[in-house]
Amino acid sequence: MWDMGKALFLKLKESLTSVLPVGIIVFILSLTPLVSLTGRELLVFGISALLLIFGIGLFNMGADLAMTPMGHFIGEGLTKSKKATILLLVSFLMGMLITVAEPDLSVLAEQVGSLMNALVLIGTVGIGVGFFLLQAVLKIIKRVDLTSLLLFYYLVLFSIATLLFGSGKGDLLPLSFDSGGVTTGPITVPFIMALGVGIAMTVGGRRANENSFGLIALCSIGPIIAVLVLSIFSRGNLTYSVPDYSMTSILEKGIWTEVLETMLDVGKSLLLIVVFFVILQLLVLKLPVKQLISIGMGIILTFLGLVIFLTAVAVGFMPVGYKIGVELAEYNQNYLIVLSFIIGCVVVLAEPAVHVLNQQVEVITNGEVTRRQMMIALSIGVGLSIGLSIVRIIYGFSLLYYLIPGYLISLGLSFYVPKLYTAIAFDSGGVASGPLTSSFILPMAIGACIALNGEAGVLSLAFGIVAMVAMTPLITIQMLGFRAVLSQRSRSQAAMKRILAADDEQIIYFK
């Protein structure tokens, strides 16, 4: 019990560092003429921030106790059973069910509820993740090169995107790419990464560690393709209307009504995962009771954390983010760009998963790329991606002007850096786009777009900001890997020059 209390304290500390920077920025803005927040709005935002800290802490601890072990045991147990068909079927179903419970996806789906049914969007994204998780498992078993798969599927992706433009529904492109960014969130990533490790270590091989990466990268492509296809074949009126972000309407609705609705939605999502895991436990896994109790406790903490998180987001963060976007855009567009860059920097600085990633990269690269270098690169990269997204909103050009060069650079770099860097880079896209991206930054972008372009431009201009954040690590981490390769080559050449230039008299000859 003491260990659990200590672990919860550490998780709450991590979530505090995630939320605190944004909270400080909001309160500083409220003291300036740039943004006018009422006393009630600041009070509700402050309480929501505290609840968000508590919710993220409980949720992350629940994911550690439940989602990560479930992924590892399923991957290891089914691989040892040598029943490849069952492993692939379970991977598809679990990928789909885990995605349905993803909080970031729920937040995005609620914000496009007027355009398409939230359950349809979530279900489509779930199918995309499930199918590509199946592909990722096959990659590990068959030991297929990740770069080749990424090149093929991104070619397919952009080909389908071209068809979407041909069908006259190009405004749905940013939403499709955002779907890939929010899918690899805090509940999906631990499960999928643990599943990959469990399978890779059981299959073994000379590159078992390297083969365990790349699952998140492939699972990020699936939702984009799935939503693009859904958009092409969708029928009827696809007019988007901005949801009511006002804090007053949410408070009039009633906090407890919001809580009960959230509990019902989260309960349905997690129940599907629990039932499926129980079936696997009875038929294949047969884990000891002690382990099942730990997983059960993790499910309860995940449920409580999700309910608190989603309620706090709906009540406090989304309304304030939206209002800041509107008022800053009306006051001064340059200030909006600068603030967006700053928020991008601090959000990724405070993201707990980023710190884990940075430490992992430093260990794997034997210090060639340090945690400090990773943090600076990611911070500047995410800040630029959000700032550039605001520039796109102001000037009104297509998201493809960013995505096509960005992905060309990313895929081009994959030929010049060690494959491990490529795998880590493409996996880490979901790490950079954390909970605050969809719950605060996206509403801020929507607010700015409403102020500058009206409601008609929101779908094509405001959305896409999550995709930009998710694309940043693909370039920054591989650039650091490229730098490490050049540094190693330079040291090797210098050492060779010293050997060749050595004085022959210093050479000892043995007879």
C-alpha positions as CSV (number, residue, x, y, z in Angstrom):
1,M,0.0,0.0,0.0
2,W,2.9,2.4,0.8
3,D,4.4,1.7,-2.6
4,M,1.1,2.5,-4.3
5,G,0.8,5.7,-2.4
6,K,4.4,6.7,-3.3
7,A,3.7,5.8,-7.0
8,L,0.5,7.9,-7.0
9,F,2.4,10.9,-5.5
10,L,5.0,10.7,-8.3
11,K,2.2,10.5,-10.9
12,L,0.5,13.6,-9.4
13,K,3.8,15.4,-9.4
14,E,4.3,14.6,-13.1
15,S,0.7,15.7,-14.0
16,L,1.3,18.9,-11.9
17,T,4.3,19.8,-14.2
18,S,2.1,19.1,-17.2
19,V,-0.7,21.4,-16.3
20,L,1.1,24.1,-14.3
21,P,2.8,26.0,-17.1
22,V,-0.4,26.4,-19.1
23,G,-2.2,27.5,-15.9
24,I,0.4,30.1,-15.2
25,I,0.3,31.5,-18.8
26,V,-3.6,31.8,-18.5
27,F,-3.4,33.7,-15.2
28,I,-0.7,36.0,-16.5
29,L,-2.8,36.7,-19.6
30,S,-5.8,37.6,-17.4
31,L,-3.8,40.4,-15.8
32,T,-3.0,42.0,-19.2
33,P,-5.3,43.9,-21.6
34,L,-4.9,41.1,-24.2
35,V,-7.5,38.8,-22.7
36,S,-10.4,39.6,-20.4
37,L,-11.4,36.6,-18.2
38,T,-14.1,37.1,-15.6
39,G,-13.6,36.1,-12.0
40,R,-15.9,33.2,-12.3
41,E,-14.0,31.9,-15.4
42,L,-10.7,32.1,-13.6
43,L,-12.1,30.3,-10.6
44,V,-13.6,27.5,-12.6
45,F,-10.4,27.3,-14.7
46,G,-8.3,27.0,-11.5
47,I,-10.6,24.3,-10.0
48,S,-10.5,22.5,-13.4
49,A,-6.7,22.7,-13.4
50,L,-6.6,21.0,-10.0
51,L,-9.0,18.3,-11.1
52,L,-7.1,17.8,-14.3
53,I,-3.9,17.3,-12.3
54,F,-5.6,14.7,-10.2
55,G,-7.3,13.0,-13.2
56,I,-4.1,12.7,-15.2
57,G,-2.3,11.4,-12.2
58,L,-4.9,8.7,-11.5
59,F,-5.2,7.9,-15.2
60,N,-1.4,7.5,-15.7
61,M,-1.1,5.2,-12.7
62,G,-4.1,3.2,-13.9
63,A,-2.4,2.8,-17.3
64,D,0.8,1.6,-15.6
65,L,-1.1,-1.0,-13.5
66,A,-3.5,-2.2,-16.2
67,M,-2.8,-1.2,-19.8
68,T,0.9,-1.8,-19.8
69,P,0.7,-5.3,-18.1
70,M,-2.2,-6.3,-20.3
71,G,-0.4,-5.4,-23.4
72,H,2.8,-7.3,-22.3
73,F,1.0,-10.4,-21.1
74,I,-1.2,-10.6,-24.2
75,G,1.8,-10.2,-26.5
76,E,4.0,-12.6,-24.6
77,G,1.3,-15.2,-23.9
78,L,-0.2,-15.4,-27.4
79,T,3.2,-15.5,-29.0
80,K,4.3,-18.4,-26.9
81,S,1.1,-20.2,-27.8
82,K,2.4,-20.2,-31.4
83,K,-1.1,-19.5,-32.7
84,A,-0.4,-16.7,-35.1
85,T,-4.0,-16.4,-36.3
86,I,-5.3,-15.9,-32.8
87,L,-2.5,-13.4,-32.1
88,L,-3.4,-11.3,-35.1
89,L,-7.1,-11.4,-34.4
90,V,-6.6,-10.4,-30.8
91,S,-4.2,-7.6,-31.9
92,F,-6.9,-6.2,-34.2
93,L,-9.7,-6.4,-31.6
94,M,-7.6,-5.0,-28.7
95,G,-6.3,-2.2,-30.9
96,M,-9.8,-1.2,-31.8
97,L,-11.1,-1.5,-28.2
98,I,-8.2,0.4,-26.6
99,T,-8.7,3.2,-29.1
100,V,-12.4,3.5,-28.2
101,A,-11.3,4.3,-24.7
102,E,-8.7,7.0,-25.7
103,P,-9.5,10.3,-24.0
104,D,-7.8,12.5,-26.6
105,L,-10.0,10.9,-29.3
106,S,-13.1,11.5,-27.3
107,V,-12.2,15.2,-26.9
108,L,-11.7,15.6,-30.7
109,A,-14.9,13.7,-31.6
110,E,-17.0,15.9,-29.3
111,Q,-15.6,19.0,-31.1
112,V,-16.7,17.7,-34.5
113,G,-20.1,16.3,-33.4
114,S,-22.0,18.6,-35.8
115,L,-20.1,17.3,-38.8
116,M,-20.3,13.5,-38.1
117,N,-21.5,11.3,-35.4
118,A,-18.9,11.0,-32.6
119,L,-19.4,7.2,-32.4
120,V,-18.9,6.8,-36.2
121,L,-15.7,8.8,-36.0
122,I,-14.4,6.9,-33.0
123,G,-15.4,3.5,-34.5
124,T,-13.7,4.4,-37.8
125,V,-10.5,5.4,-36.0
126,G,-10.6,2.2,-33.9
127,I,-10.9,0.0,-37.0
128,G,-7.9,1.9,-38.5
129,V,-5.8,1.3,-35.4
130,G,-6.8,-2.3,-35.1
131,F,-5.9,-3.1,-38.7
132,F,-2.5,-1.4,-38.5
133,L,-1.7,-2.9,-35.2
134,L,-2.2,-6.2,-36.9
135,Q,0.2,-5.0,-39.6
136,A,2.7,-4.0,-36.9
137,V,2.6,-7.4,-35.2
138,L,3.2,-9.0,-38.6
139,K,6.2,-6.7,-39.0
140,I,7.7,-8.0,-35.7
141,I,7.0,-11.7,-36.5
142,K,8.3,-11.4,-40.1
143,R,11.1,-8.9,-39.1
144,V,10.1,-6.5,-41.9
145,D,12.0,-3.3,-42.3
146,L,10.1,-0.4,-40.8
147,T,11.3,2.2,-43.3
148,S,9.9,0.2,-46.2
149,L,6.5,-0.1,-44.6
150,L,6.4,3.6,-43.7
151,L,7.3,4.6,-47.3
152,F,4.6,2.3,-48.7
153,Y,1.8,3.3,-46.4
154,Y,2.5,7.0,-46.6
155,L,2.4,6.7,-50.4
156,V,-1.0,5.1,-50.0
157,L,-2.1,7.7,-47.5
158,F,-1.2,10.7,-49.7
159,S,-2.8,8.9,-52.8
160,I,-6.1,8.6,-50.9
161,A,-5.7,12.3,-49.8
162,T,-5.5,13.2,-53.5
163,L,-8.8,11.3,-54.1
164,L,-10.4,13.2,-51.2
165,F,-9.5,16.5,-53.0
166,G,-10.8,15.1,-56.2
167,S,-14.2,14.4,-54.5
168,G,-14.5,18.0,-53.5
169,K,-14.1,17.3,-49.7
170,G,-10.6,18.6,-49.2
171,D,-11.8,20.5,-46.1
172,L,-11.9,17.1,-44.2
173,L,-8.2,16.5,-44.7
174,P,-7.0,18.3,-41.5
175,L,-9.5,16.4,-39.4
176,S,-8.2,13.1,-40.9
177,F,-4.6,13.9,-40.0
178,D,-5.6,15.1,-36.5
179,S,-7.3,11.7,-36.0
180,G,-3.9,10.0,-36.3
181,G,-2.4,12.5,-33.8
182,V,-4.9,12.0,-31.0
183,T,-5.2,8.2,-31.4
184,T,-1.7,7.5,-30.0
185,G,-2.5,9.0,-26.6
186,P,-1.9,8.1,-22.9
187,I,-4.1,4.9,-22.9
188,T,-3.1,3.6,-26.3
189,V,0.6,4.1,-26.2
190,P,1.5,2.1,-23.0
191,F,-0.6,-0.9,-24.2
192,I,0.7,-0.9,-27.8
193,M,4.4,-0.4,-26.8
194,A,4.1,-3.2,-24.1
195,L,2.4,-5.5,-26.7
196,G,5.3,-4.9,-29.1
197,V,7.9,-5.6,-26.4
198,G,6.2,-8.8,-25.3
199,I,6.0,-10.1,-28.8
200,A,9.6,-9.0,-29.9
201,M,11.2,-10.4,-26.8
202,T,9.4,-13.7,-27.2
203,V,10.2,-14.0,-30.9
204,G,13.8,-12.9,-30.1
205,G,16.4,-12.3,-32.8
206,R,19.4,-10.2,-33.1
207,R,17.4,-6.9,-33.3
208,A,14.7,-7.7,-30.7
209,N,15.0,-4.2,-29.1
210,E,14.7,-2.4,-32.5
211,N,11.8,-4.6,-33.6
212,S,9.8,-3.6,-30.6
213,F,9.6,0.0,-31.9
214,G,7.5,1.1,-34.8
215,L,4.1,-0.1,-33.6
216,I,3.0,3.4,-32.7
217,A,4.3,4.7,-36.0
218,L,2.1,2.3,-38.0
219,C,-0.9,2.7,-35.7
220,S,-0.8,6.5,-36.3
221,I,-1.2,5.9,-40.1
222,G,-4.3,3.7,-39.8
223,P,-6.7,6.3,-38.4
224,I,-5.7,8.9,-41.1
225,I,-6.4,6.4,-43.9
226,A,-9.6,5.2,-42.3
227,V,-11.0,8.7,-41.8
228,L,-9.9,9.8,-45.3
229,V,-11.8,6.8,-46.8
230,L,-14.9,7.6,-44.5
231,S,-14.7,11.2,-45.8
232,I,-14.6,10.2,-49.5
233,F,-17.7,7.9,-49.2
234,S,-19.6,10.1,-46.8
235,R,-23.0,11.4,-48.1
236,G,-25.3,14.3,-47.2
237,N,-24.6,17.8,-45.8
238,L,-21.1,18.0,-44.3
239,T,-21.5,21.5,-42.9
240,Y,-19.5,22.1,-39.7
241,S,-20.8,24.2,-36.9
242,V,-18.7,25.2,-33.9
243,P,-19.8,23.7,-30.6
244,D,-20.9,26.0,-27.8
245,Y,-17.6,26.6,-25.9
246,S,-19.1,29.1,-23.4
247,M,-18.6,28.2,-19.8
248,T,-22.0,29.6,-18.9
249,S,-23.9,27.0,-21.0
250,I,-21.9,24.1,-19.4
251,L,-22.5,25.4,-15.9
252,E,-26.2,25.8,-16.6
253,K,-26.4,22.3,-17.9
254,G,-25.0,21.2,-14.5
255,I,-21.7,19.7,-13.4
256,W,-23.2,16.5,-12.1
257,T,-25.0,16.0,-15.4
258,E,-21.7,16.3,-17.2
259,V,-20.1,13.9,-14.8
260,L,-22.8,11.3,-15.1
261,E,-22.7,11.4,-18.9
262,T,-18.9,11.1,-18.9
263,M,-19.1,8.2,-16.5
264,L,-21.5,6.4,-18.8
265,D,-19.4,6.9,-21.9
266,V,-16.1,5.9,-20.2
267,G,-17.7,2.9,-18.5
268,K,-19.0,1.6,-21.8
269,S,-15.5,1.9,-23.4
270,L,-13.6,0.3,-20.6
271,L,-16.2,-2.5,-20.1
272,L,-15.5,-3.7,-23.7
273,I,-11.7,-4.0,-22.9
274,V,-12.4,-5.7,-19.5
275,V,-14.7,-8.3,-21.0
276,F,-12.3,-9.1,-23.9
277,F,-9.4,-9.4,-21.5
278,V,-11.4,-11.8,-19.1
279,I,-12.1,-14.0,-22.1
280,L,-8.4,-14.1,-23.0
281,Q,-7.6,-14.8,-19.3
282,L,-9.9,-17.8,-19.2
283,L,-8.8,-19.3,-22.6
284,V,-5.1,-18.4,-22.9
285,L,-3.4,-16.2,-20.4
286,K,-4.3,-17.8,-17.0
287,L,-2.6,-15.2,-15.0
288,P,-2.2,-15.6,-11.2
289,V,-4.9,-13.9,-8.9
290,K,-2.3,-11.4,-7.5
291,Q,-1.7,-10.1,-11.0
292,L,-5.4,-9.9,-11.8
293,I,-6.0,-7.9,-8.7
294,S,-3.3,-5.4,-9.7
295,I,-4.8,-5.1,-13.2
296,G,-8.3,-4.7,-11.7
297,M,-7.1,-1.9,-9.5
298,G,-5.5,-0.2,-12.5
299,I,-8.9,-0.4,-14.4
300,I,-10.6,1.3,-11.5
301,L,-8.0,4.1,-11.4
302,T,-8.1,4.5,-15.2
303,F,-11.9,4.9,-15.0
304,L,-11.8,7.5,-12.2
305,G,-8.9,9.4,-13.9
306,L,-10.7,9.5,-17.3
307,V,-14.0,10.8,-15.8
308,I,-12.2,13.5,-13.8
309,F,-10.0,14.4,-16.8
310,L,-12.8,14.7,-19.4
311,T,-15.1,16.6,-17.0
312,A,-12.3,19.1,-16.2
313,V,-11.5,19.6,-19.9
314,A,-15.1,20.2,-20.8
315,V,-15.9,22.6,-18.0
316,G,-12.7,24.6,-17.7
317,F,-10.0,24.2,-20.3
318,M,-11.8,24.1,-23.6
319,P,-13.9,27.3,-22.9
320,V,-10.9,29.3,-21.7
321,G,-8.7,28.1,-24.6
322,Y,-11.4,29.1,-27.0
323,K,-11.9,32.5,-25.5
324,I,-8.1,33.2,-25.4
325,G,-7.9,32.3,-29.2
326,V,-10.8,34.7,-30.0
327,E,-9.6,37.7,-28.0
328,L,-6.0,37.4,-28.9
329,A,-6.8,37.2,-32.6
330,E,-9.0,40.2,-32.4
331,Y,-6.4,42.2,-30.4
332,N,-3.2,41.4,-32.2
333,Q,-2.3,38.6,-34.6
334,N,1.5,38.9,-33.9
335,Y,0.9,38.4,-30.2
336,L,-1.2,35.3,-31.0
337,I,1.6,33.8,-33.0
338,V,4.2,34.5,-30.3
339,L,1.9,33.2,-27.5
340,S,1.2,30.0,-29.5
341,F,4.9,29.4,-29.9
342,I,5.4,29.8,-26.1
343,I,2.5,27.6,-25.2
344,G,3.9,24.9,-27.6
345,C,7.3,25.1,-26.0
346,V,6.0,24.7,-22.4
347,V,3.4,22.1,-23.2
348,V,6.0,19.7,-24.6
349,L,8.4,20.6,-21.8
350,A,5.9,19.6,-19.2
351,E,4.7,16.4,-20.9
352,P,5.7,13.4,-18.7
353,A,5.9,11.0,-21.6
354,V,8.5,13.2,-23.3
355,H,10.8,12.9,-20.3
356,V,10.6,9.1,-20.5
357,L,11.3,9.3,-24.2
358,N,14.3,11.6,-23.7
359,Q,15.9,9.3,-21.1
360,Q,15.3,6.3,-23.4
361,V,17.0,7.9,-26.3
362,E,20.0,9.0,-24.2
363,V,20.5,5.4,-23.0
364,I,20.0,3.8,-26.4
365,T,22.4,6.2,-28.1
366,N,25.0,5.8,-25.3
367,G,24.9,9.6,-24.7
368,E,25.4,10.6,-28.3
369,V,22.1,12.4,-28.0
370,T,21.5,13.8,-24.5
371,R,18.2,14.4,-22.8
372,R,18.9,18.1,-22.8
373,Q,19.4,18.1,-26.6
374,M,16.2,16.1,-27.1
375,M,14.2,18.4,-24.9
376,I,15.4,21.6,-26.6
377,A,14.8,20.1,-30.1
378,L,11.3,18.9,-29.3
379,S,10.4,22.1,-27.4
380,I,11.4,24.4,-30.3
381,G,9.9,22.0,-32.8
382,V,6.5,21.8,-31.2
383,G,6.5,25.5,-30.5
384,L,7.2,26.2,-34.2
385,S,4.5,23.7,-35.3
386,I,1.8,25.5,-33.3
387,G,3.1,28.9,-34.3
388,L,3.1,27.9,-38.0
389,S,-0.4,26.5,-37.6
390,I,-1.6,29.9,-36.4
391,V,0.2,31.5,-39.4
392,R,-1.8,29.1,-41.6
393,I,-5.1,30.3,-40.0
394,I,-4.2,33.9,-40.5
395,Y,-3.2,33.5,-44.2
396,G,-5.6,30.7,-45.1
397,F,-3.6,28.1,-47.0
398,S,-3.8,24.3,-47.2
399,L,-2.3,22.1,-44.5
400,L,-0.5,20.1,-47.3
401,Y,1.9,23.0,-47.7
402,Y,3.3,21.9,-44.4
403,L,2.7,18.1,-44.4
404,I,4.1,17.2,-47.8
405,P,7.5,18.8,-47.2
406,G,7.5,17.6,-43.6
407,Y,6.9,14.0,-44.4
408,L,9.3,14.1,-47.4
409,I,12.1,15.3,-45.1
410,S,11.1,12.7,-42.4
411,L,11.1,9.8,-44.9
412,G,14.3,11.1,-46.6
413,L,16.2,11.2,-43.3
414,S,15.2,7.6,-42.6
415,F,17.7,6.5,-45.3
416,Y,20.6,8.3,-43.6
417,V,20.2,7.6,-39.9
418,P,20.3,4.3,-38.0
419,K,17.0,2.5,-38.2
420,L,16.5,2.7,-34.4
421,Y,16.4,6.5,-34.6
422,T,13.7,6.3,-37.3
423,A,11.6,3.9,-35.3
424,I,11.9,6.0,-32.1
425,A,11.1,9.2,-34.1
426,F,8.0,7.9,-35.7
427,D,6.8,6.3,-32.5
428,S,7.3,9.6,-30.6
429,G,4.8,11.6,-32.7
430,G,2.0,10.5,-30.4
431,V,4.1,11.4,-27.3
432,A,4.4,15.0,-28.3
433,S,0.7,15.5,-28.9
434,G,-0.4,15.0,-25.3
435,P,-3.7,15.7,-23.5
436,L,-3.4,19.4,-23.5
437,T,-3.1,19.6,-27.3
438,S,-6.6,18.5,-28.0
439,S,-8.2,20.0,-24.9
440,F,-6.6,23.5,-24.9
441,I,-4.5,24.3,-28.0
442,L,-7.1,23.0,-30.5
443,P,-10.0,25.1,-29.0
444,M,-7.6,28.1,-29.0
445,A,-7.0,27.6,-32.7
446,I,-10.7,27.3,-33.4
447,G,-11.3,30.5,-31.5
448,A,-8.7,32.3,-33.4
449,C,-10.1,31.0,-36.7
450,I,-13.6,32.1,-35.8
451,A,-12.3,35.7,-35.1
452,L,-10.3,35.9,-38.3
453,N,-12.2,33.8,-40.9
454,G,-15.6,33.0,-39.5
455,E,-17.2,29.6,-38.9
456,A,-16.8,28.6,-42.6
457,G,-13.0,28.3,-42.3
458,V,-12.7,26.3,-39.1
459,L,-12.8,22.8,-40.6
460,S,-10.0,23.5,-43.2
461,L,-7.8,25.9,-41.2
462,A,-8.2,25.4,-37.4
463,F,-8.0,21.6,-37.5
464,G,-4.6,20.1,-38.5
465,I,-2.8,21.6,-35.5
466,V,-2.6,18.2,-33.7
467,A,-1.2,16.7,-36.9
468,M,1.5,19.4,-37.0
469,V,2.5,18.7,-33.4
470,A,2.7,14.9,-34.1
471,M,4.9,15.5,-37.1
472,T,7.6,17.5,-35.3
473,P,9.5,14.6,-33.6
474,L,9.7,12.8,-36.9
475,I,12.2,15.5,-38.1
476,T,13.8,16.6,-34.8
477,I,14.8,13.2,-33.5
478,Q,16.1,12.0,-36.9
479,M,18.1,15.3,-37.3
480,L,19.7,14.6,-33.9
481,G,20.4,11.0,-35.1
482,F,21.9,12.4,-38.3
483,R,24.1,14.8,-36.2
484,A,25.2,11.8,-34.0
485,V,26.2,9.8,-37.1
486,L,28.2,12.7,-38.5
487,S,29.9,13.3,-35.1
488,Q,30.8,9.6,-34.9
489,R,32.2,9.6,-38.4
490,S,34.2,12.8,-37.7
491,R,35.8,11.2,-34.6
492,S,36.6,8.0,-36.5
493,Q,38.3,10.1,-39.3
494,A,40.3,12.1,-36.7
495,A,41.4,8.9,-35.0
496,M,42.5,7.5,-38.3
497,K,44.5,10.6,-39.2
498,R,46.3,10.5,-35.9
499,I,47.2,6.8,-36.5
500,L,48.5,7.6,-40.0
501,A,50.4,10.6,-38.9
502,A,52.1,8.8,-36.0
503,D,56.0,8.9,-35.9
504,D,57.4,5.5,-37.1
505,E,60.0,5.7,-34.3
506,Q,57.2,5.2,-31.8
507,I,56.2,1.9,-33.3
508,I,57.6,-1.1,-31.5
509,Y,58.7,-4.0,-33.6
510,F,58.6,-7.5,-32.1
511,K,61.1,-10.1,-33.4
